[in-house]
């Protein structure tokens, strides 16, 4: 995968800073590791303090520049303070990966208001909070990349996931809107729509359901977190300098 994207360690300036939410596990952790390997200064955040510490310790062992903090992306004041600390520490934010997200599944007739609000708060408001916090620094630099985690569920919907589907549709809409608003300032905004990826988020899915998902994929397997991380790395790179406003499906062809 690395060779196909032609992304080489040391090919990116060491002073570039990437901020990754939900970096304590799964796709977020794999993405933090990938950007560190490419020479970025990585800022990892997650709502779980222990996961942040473990991620920083794990990635930092490779002598990479990694810093992290526990952050609730739904808490606007906390997010703004977090980004202020990043600017104080590094003086810049070059890439934001809005990866943090949750699922709380239920059929529409039994979904509670709390279940709906909880998912929308993290998956939509959290993306808005972090993006608004980093945009001033990107505007000042006249360059930057914002990458938003959507989902194939945000393209096609999914049984029992009204709240999650709504949130991921919203992410795509925000991505396309921001691409228009921020593009003239040199800021690119794209979304990645993963299919079913082998991460802790799938732990609650019954094996029979996962088997059906695998059979629907023309590659006959689940995706790996590292494969999504490589897509983020490509979209952040100069190799993707003219890609803006895209919602890229990375699903092994599950929608075909």
PyMOL commands that set and color helices and strands:
alter all, ss='L'
color gray80, all
select helices_A, chain A and resi 2-5+26-37+49-60+76-90+113-141+153-156+162-183+200-202+207-216+225-236+238-240
alter helices_A, ss='H'
color red, helices_A
select strands_A, chain A and resi 17-21+41-46+66-70+95-98+144-149+187-194+247-250
alter strands_A, ss='S'
color yellow, strands_A
deselect
rebuild
show_as cartoon
